[in-house]
Amino acid sequence: MSLMLTEKAANEVKRIMQEQKFEGETLLRVGVTGGGCSGFSYSLGFDTSYDAKVDAKYDQHGVNVVVDRKSALYLDGTTVDFYEGVEKRGFTFNNPNAVKTCGCGSSFQA
């Protein structure tokens, strides 16, 4: 499995999906795009399409997570968590493949 979603992150995703009243088979799409301070940025969003030829699909604590195969190379072993504190609130990525990260926490170099 290339990516793990913690139970806390899954609960936050479910909360957002319920609040936004998503209908049908809504998937959490996690990926990597070029850009950011360090070369790559994480992408996290909702999608309704899944192609078994180019996507890997996982069930994580009741959330269907989809990762395209190109992103999976950079996300292998990554844990997505949800942090809620006084200073910030949001999803975090713990990526063992990142050799350099930016202070923003959303970009990395592999």
C-alpha positions as a printed NumPy array, in Angstrom:
array([[  0.   ,   0.   ,   0.   ],
       [  1.519,   3.281,  -1.048],
       [ -0.451,   5.643,   1.184],
       [ -2.05 ,   5.504,   4.606],
       [ -4.817,   7.77 ,   5.897],
       [ -4.997,   7.919,   9.693],
       [ -8.305,   7.43 ,  11.449],
       [ -8.282,  11.073,  12.537],
       [ -7.756,  12.243,   8.949],
       [-10.46 ,   9.854,   7.701],
       [-12.915,  11.243,  10.252],
       [-12.181,  14.793,   9.068],
       [-12.674,  13.755,   5.425],
       [-16.02 ,  12.151,   6.332],
       [-17.04 ,  15.299,   8.211],
       [-16.238,  17.481,   5.192],
       [-18.07 ,  15.125,   2.832],
       [-21.144,  15.17 ,   5.056],
       [-21.001,  18.951,   5.49 ],
       [-20.645,  19.484,   1.724],
       [-23.429,  16.934,   1.08 ],
       [-21.472,  14.909,  -1.476],
       [-23.647,  12.31 ,  -3.134],
       [-22.798,   9.016,  -4.798],
       [-19.327,   7.527,  -4.825],
       [-17.071,  10.408,  -3.798],
       [-13.374,   9.59 ,  -3.583],
       [-10.514,  11.344,  -1.824],
       [ -7.844,  11.891,  -4.473],
       [ -4.296,  12.327,  -3.175],
       [ -1.521,  13.236,  -5.562],
       [  1.671,  15.082,  -6.319],
       [  2.036,  18.024,  -8.689],
       [  5.07 ,  19.953,  -9.873],
       [  5.678,  23.248,  -8.117],
       [  5.929,  24.618,  -4.628],
       [  8.988,  25.876,  -2.814],
       [ 10.833,  22.548,  -2.989],
       [  9.818,  21.164,  -6.387],
       [  6.682,  19.1  ,  -5.674],
       [  3.406,  19.896,  -3.951],
       [  0.846,  17.585,  -2.425],
       [ -2.662,  17.685,  -3.815],
       [ -5.723,  16.624,  -1.883],
       [ -9.252,  16.863,  -3.22 ],
       [-12.514,  15.11 ,  -3.95 ],
       [-13.28 ,  13.271,  -7.157],
       [-15.965,  11.016,  -8.585],
       [-13.905,   9.331, -11.312],
       [-11.633,   6.336, -10.949],
       [ -9.731,   4.518, -13.696],
       [ -8.264,   1.164, -12.66 ],
       [ -5.643,   1.483, -15.437],
       [ -4.031,   4.604, -13.972],
       [ -5.279,   4.79 , -10.365],
       [ -4.773,   2.721,  -7.237],
       [ -7.756,   2.643,  -4.887],
       [ -7.708,   1.908,  -1.15 ],
       [-10.305,   1.838,   1.588],
       [ -8.907,   3.69 ,   4.603],
       [-11.19 ,   3.769,   7.668],
       [-14.283,   3.933,   5.463],
       [-12.903,   6.511,   3.005],
       [-12.15 ,   5.53 ,  -0.594],
       [ -8.701,   6.952,  -1.363],
       [ -7.429,   7.158,  -4.951],
       [ -3.815,   7.793,  -5.992],
       [ -2.681,   7.968,  -9.603],
       [  0.238,   5.656, -10.393],
       [  2.703,   8.481, -11.114],
       [  2.001,  10.133,  -7.75 ],
       [  2.198,   6.751,  -6.016],
       [  5.926,   6.619,  -6.801],
       [  6.483,   9.744,  -4.684],
       [  3.891,   8.893,  -2.017],
       [  4.95 ,   5.32 ,  -1.25 ],
       [  4.881,   4.922,   2.538],
       [  3.322,   8.354,   3.146],
       [  0.918,   8.88 ,   6.037],
       [ -1.758,  11.571,   5.761],
       [ -2.923,  12.825,   9.151],
       [ -5.063,  15.674,  10.421],
       [ -3.625,  18.166,  12.889],
       [ -5.666,  20.568,  14.945],
       [ -3.843,  22.97 ,  17.226],
       [ -3.842,  26.573,  18.352],
       [ -1.301,  27.63 ,  15.724],
       [ -2.675,  25.717,  12.733],
       [ -5.26 ,  23.23 ,  11.533],
       [ -5.141,  20.954,   8.502],
       [ -3.945,  17.809,   6.823],
       [ -0.295,  16.84 ,   7.217],
       [  1.894,  14.54 ,   5.125],
       [  4.629,  12.369,   6.613],
       [  6.535,  11.269,   3.518],
       [  9.634,   9.076,   3.97 ],
       [ 10.647,   9.819,   0.343],
       [ 11.002,  13.566,   0.91 ],
       [ 14.675,  14.504,   1.122],
       [ 13.868,  18.185,   1.661],
       [ 10.673,  19.901,   2.764],
       [  9.551,  23.499,   2.912],
       [  8.393,  25.373,   6.005],
       [  4.898,  25.521,   4.546],
       [  4.587,  21.736,   4.923],
       [  2.912,  21.303,   1.554],
       [  5.933,  21.028,  -0.745],
       [  8.865,  18.647,  -0.85 ],
       [ 11.818,  17.432,  -2.865],
       [ 12.302,  13.733,  -3.624]])
